[in-house]
Amino acid sequence: MNDQDLWCLDPVRTSPLGMAFQQYAQELQRFLHRRLGCPDTAADLMQETFLRVAQLPSSTQPDNPRAYLFRIASNLATDAMRRQQVRSAYELGDVETGEIASHAPSQETALEARQQCRLLREAVATLPAKCRIVFLLHKSEHLSYGEIAGRLSISKSAVEKHMSKALAHCRDYMDRAGR
C-alpha cells in the first residue's frame, strides 16, 4: 500500500482519536503483546483497534482518549483469549460429540486425596509436641524458620531439626499406612 492508497484514512488519522492512536500505538502494541504473549496476535488486534476507531463517528471525542483506546484493545484481547480457550477446549474434547474434556479430578482421585489428607493429619497428631508446633507454624501459618525461632525462643537450627524430623516422620507414617 502506498500513500495514494491511504487517502481514505486521512480523516481517521487527523481526528483527535486517530492522533491519539498514533501517539499511543507503541504502548498499545506492548500492552497487547504482554497480555496475549503472541506478537502476531497483538499486531492483528492493533489493526482491529484501529478499524474500531475508524468506524466511530468523527464527533466521538472521549474525555480520556488513551483510556478509551486501551479499553478497546483490552476488550479485543479478552475476546481473543476467550476464543482461544473455547478452541483449545474443543480440541481437547471429543470433536464429534462436542464434549469438552474435564479438568475436574475423578471421584477416585478425590477419594485418594482425602485419604492422604487424613493420613497426614494422623501423622502430625503423633508427632512430639514441639515438633508438631514447629511443623504447623511452618505449613499452616506459613511462617519462616526465623519467625518460628523467634516466636518459640529457640534457634533457627533447632527449627530446621524439628522440621526435618517432622517431615521424615510424616513420610514414614504415610508409607507404612499406604502398604
C-alpha positions, 0 to 999 in steps of 0.5 A: 500500500502506498500513500495514494492508497491511504487517502481514505484514512486521512480523516481517521488519522487527523481526528483527535482519536486517530492522533491519539492512536498514533501517539499511543500505538507503541504502548498499545502494541506492548500492552497487547503483546504482554497480555496475549504473549503472541506478537502476531496476535497483538499486531492483528488486534492493533489493526482491529483497534484501529478499524474500531476507531475508524468506524466511530463517528468523527464527533466521538471525542472521549474525555480520556482518549488513551483510556478509551483506546486501551479499553478497546484493545483490552476488550479485543484481547479478552475476546481473543483469549476467550476464543482461544480457550473455547478452541483449545477446549474443543480440541481437547474434547471429543470433536464429534460429540462436542464434549469438552474434556474435564479438568475436574479430578475423578471421584477416585482421585478425590477419594485418594486425596482425602485419604492422604489428607487424613493420613497426614493429619494422623501423622502430625497428631503423633508427632512430639509436641514441639515438633508438631508446633514447629511443623504447623507454624511452618505449613499452616501459618506459613511462617519462616524458620526465623519467625518460628525461632523467634516466636518459640525462643529457640534457634533457627537450627533447632527449627530446621531439626524439628522440621526435618524430623517432622517431615521424615516422620510424616513420610514414614507414617504415610508409607507404612499406612499406604502398604 
